[in-house]
């Protein structure tokens, strides 16, 4: 069964400090993608970063980086230099490769989410 | 990036009535759209996969007759909550992917969500 686990319901971080949000996953598919989304109080889902299962290097996007440890099946999100605007709920998600005839629908499987609060 | 819209952004309806939520891809065609439901402080729960020109695929435990999905065109999918009850009150979000995409890396574009309150 495919599953995403986020074990931190809530996190606090001081402004300008770095924070790591944990994510572990379980899948038997050889090819998959891992995503992180941010959901502020407005409810919109904001795409942050993507990591492919065959990518050799960890993904980075500005202040966001993904610590991908394939053997441990973990895909932690690191936010550097936290800002007040980073306060939101963060979701880790996984999608198996969606090829025609694969039987996969391309749907995303989400973790439980982590609420991050940045303190001034 | 691509834009997905939802209408309405919020709706209040009386128990027993039906309400329709629209999901549109504004600048791309989407053969597949997904409908999620989210309760406060909880994760997104996939309700169904909407396929243009064919029947939707519902996730286990989701009532097909209660949550009617119609994907009539490559830019529009609708979710109709029939005979709504207060427990149907939730945040409904759709997402869409352009056609012809494959692999695991293509991004899903999310709509802004619709907040449904059933009184």
Interface residues (C-beta under 8 A of the other chain):
Chain A: X31 X32 X33 X37 X42 X43 X44 X45 X47 X50 X52 X53 X89 X91 X95 X96 X97 X98 X99 X100 X105 X106 X107 X108 X109 X110 X111 X112 X113 X115
Chain B: X1 X32 X34 X38 X41 X42 X43 X44 X46 X49 X57 X91 X93 X95 X97 X101 X102 X103 X104 X105 X106 X107 X108 X110 X112 X113 X115
